[in-house]
Amino acid sequence: MGTIRKEIVIPAPAEEVWRDVRDVGRAHERLTPGVLVDCRMEGDARIVTFANGMVVKERIVTIDDATMRVAYAVVGGPPAHHNASMQVVTEGPRTSRLVWISDFLPDEFAQVAAPLIEVGAEAMKKALGQQPDPSSQDRPG
């Protein structure tokens, strides 16, 4: 099985990053703006539209708050099989790591998916790294 593992260090607390990762119906706004242009829920699945026009249905397998992990699987489209997970791990008080693992059949589909994953990872790093720091909020004087 073709596998791509991507780890993204994010300059934001894990709880804040998890808040956005677990909001699976707003991935186009909170995780990958510009890469995904639309995302809508249909029962336990989300329909995502990529900037290149590709539309994919992803069944949400689990949203696990205890482990800060989301798992999903592509339904009814190329490739023959695609499942993925994203897990947020605490690295420090204001730093986290997002671990994104995608598995594909046939193996060769990983070559097709790799550029999308790379662009998605960059978008996530940018979007998630822009979390507001509550200690730097303007306070009425």
MARTIMI-436199 format. One record per residue: x, y, z of N, C-alpha, C, O in turn. Coordinates in steps of 0.05 Angstrom, whole numbers, plus 5000, padded with zeros to 4 digits. Each point is the difference from the previous one (the first is absolute). Layout:
// residues N
XYZXYZXYZXYZ
...
END
This chain:
// residues 141
501749765000498350245000501850255000501950015016
497550184967501550254999499250175025497650035006
504450075007499550165024501650264998502350014992
496350215016501450265003499550095029497850015009
504450065004499950105027501150285000502350044991
496150155019500950285000499750105029497949975012
504250154998499950125027500550304997501850094987
496550065027500050294997500250125028498349955017
503850204989500350135026498550274997500450154981
497949905039498350245000500450165025499949905022
500650364974500550175024497450095013499350245001
499249565009497550055015499549775019500949774994
497850285028499449785019498349784987498350054982
502249705026498649774988497050035002498649924981
500450185041497150025004498750184979497849954990
503650275003499050184979500149884973498250034984
504049835010500249864974497949794998498749974979
500949875042498049795000497250114995498449884986
501050355026497350134995499550024970497749954992
504350134993499650044971500149744985498449964981
503349855027500249754986497449845003499149874981
499850135043497649845006497550114986497949874999
502150384992497850134987500049914970500550164983
498949595013500349874973498350134979500749984976
497150145031498350124980500950284991498850114981
503349995031501050274993503049994992501450195003
499449584987502849974993501050204979502350095001
495949994981500750204980500550285012501350164988
497549895035500450265013502249995021501650195003
498649595012501749995024502749864995501950065014
498249754968502549854996501450074974502450065000
496249934978501450034974498650204982499349944977
500450315032498950204983501750044975502550005001
496250014976501450034975500649734986500149994976
500249805040500349734989497249874996499449904979
499050115043497249934998498450254997500550205014
497649814968498450234996497249965011498450195003
500849565003497449955012500249745015501649824994
496650165026499849755016497250005012499250205013
499449594984497349985012499649725010501049804989
497550185032499449745013497549874988498050144994
502149605002497749844992500149765019501349804994
497250215027500049785020502749985012501150195011
500149574988502749955011502250054980502349915004
497150224974502050054979500250304994498150155005
504249934985500250274991500749994970501449824991
497650384995500550034971501950244998499350225007
503149734984502050214998500550074971500249824983
500150435011500650094973502750145001500450195015
501549714969502750114998500050244981498250024983
503850145019500350244983500249924971499250164982
501849605012500249914972497449894989500049914977
497850105039497449904991499449725008497749914998
504349935011499549735009498149995024500450165019
497749674981498149965022500349725011500049814985
500350175041500449745013498149975024499650195015
499449574988498349945024501849845019501149804994
499050315031501649885021498249925024498750175012
501249574994498549915023501650065025502449925001
496550215018501350055026499849755017497849925007
504449954998500149755015499950055030498549875014
503150334995500050065029501050285004501750114986
497250015035501050255011500449945030498149995015
504549974993500649915027501350235015502350064997
496150065021501050235016502149925019501850155006
498149605005502049915019502849994988502050075014
498249844961502749984988500450224979502150014987
496050185010500150214981500749904972501950084987
496449735004500449864975497549984984497849935010
502450134964497849974981500949794979502350014991
495949815002500649814979497750024979497750045007
503149934967498050014979500849824977502449924998
495750014985500649834977498550114975497750085002
503649924975498750094976498149784991500649765001
497050324990497949824992499550034971499550224990
500549564995499149994972501650164980498850134982
503849875019501450154980502949925000501049855017
500350244962502949935000501250115025499450225008
502349645004501049734993498149785009497850065010
503049694986498449785009499750005031497949925010
504150185004499950025029501650255009502350044990
496650115028501550225012498850055028497650075003
504049905017499250075027502250185011502349994992
496950185027502050195011499250075029497749975008
504350135006499450105027501850255005502150034988
496850145030501550235009499950005030497849985012
504550045000500250005029501650235010502250064989
496850085031501450235012501449915025498849875017
503850194985501749925022501150265013501050174986
499049845040501250225015503049994998501249795007
500150434985502950014999501050185023502349975008
496150215001500750195021497550175006497949954988
502450245029497650165008498850164976497650055000
504150034981499050154977500849884974500250144979
500449615021500949864975498749734999499749865020
499450064956498849744996501149884974501350144984
498149615012500849864976497549864989498549875015
501050174960497849864987501249784983501750044983
497449715022501049774986497849914981497849925009
502750094965498049934979501149764986502150014987
496449775014500849754987497849924980497749985007
503149974968498149924979501049744988502449974994
495849845002500649744988498449974975497650084999
503649804980498749984974500449724988502049875004
496050054980500249784982498850094973497950125001
503449834977502649884997502250185010499650255004
502749635002502350155011500650254983500750215011
499149774963500750214982498450265004500850214992
496849765020498450245004501350195020499450244999
502449675017501450185018501550214984500450225010
500549724966501450194983498150224991500850234997
496749704999497950204992499350175024499750254997
500149635027499150145024502250175012499450205013
503149734984502250135013500050314996500350145019
499349964956500050294997497750145015500350215011
497449664989497750115015500550005030499350195014
501949604996500649995028502150215008499850135021
502249914962502050215005498750275001500650165019
497749914962498750264999498150025024499950225013
498749574994498250005023501550045026499150155017
503249724986501650035024501050295003500050115022
500850014956500950285002497750195008500350185015
497349774973497750165007499249965029499350205014
500949564996499449955029501950135018499350135020
503349864973502050135017499550305002500250115021
499150014956499450285000497550075015499950175018
497949684976497450065013500049955030499150165016
502149614992500049935028502050155016499750045024
502450064963502050155014499250295005501450155013
496349934977499050275004498050025022498350175000
501849645019498250005023500550255016502350085005
495550065004500550235017501149925027499249805012
502750364998501249955026498350165020500150255000
498449625018498350145019501650205018498850205009
503749754996501550175018500850264985500850205013
498949814961500850244985497650164990500350194985
497349735024497550144992500050285011501050055022
498050134963499750285010498050005023497949884998
502850265022498250025023499150295003501650184996
495949865012499150275003501750145022500649885020
500150374975501850145018498750205015501350135016
END
